[in-house]
Amino acid sequence: MDLIQFQNNILNIDPWELLRPILEKHFDEIEQLNRDQLSRGERADGSAMPDYQNIEYAGFKEQYIDTYNIFPTTDLRYSGDFYKALKAGFGTYGISLESFDSKASELEAKYGSSIYGLTEESRVILINSINVEFKQALHNAMFLN
């Protein structure tokens, strides 16, 4: 391959075209990262979910978590259906996360749309996870004949 061909290869690279199939292979991981955040009471925008206000329900939830807190943080988990129905896909601006559970719209209205998505910390985890695959795809695209 000569230098002109190499330059043309680089100019014709569409990063989204390279990244899309890699991200698709990691949808399960993306969904789990979102579930993990919710279980810690974290929204995608970095804000914390509110503590439970009902002391009886807080006590009920307390038996299922490791740390003691009279009003544990809301984790949006009761039966697990909301978590199980959480799915990643491609939206207008990249990755989209949503739950297809019957309670999803009610929970989103109550707690905001930032219950879906990845925090900065989760994005770093994802980037580290896909880094090698993306570098390989980029290398292949640059050195295509």
Secondary structure, DSSP 4 states (H G I P E B T S, - for coil): --HHHHHHHHHT--HHHHHHHHHHHTHHHHHHHHHHHHHTTB-TTSPBPPBP--HHHHHHHHTTSSS--SSPBP---SSSHHHHTEEEEEETTEEEEEE-STTHHHHHHHH-GGGSS--HHHHHHHHHHHHHHHHHHHHHHHT--
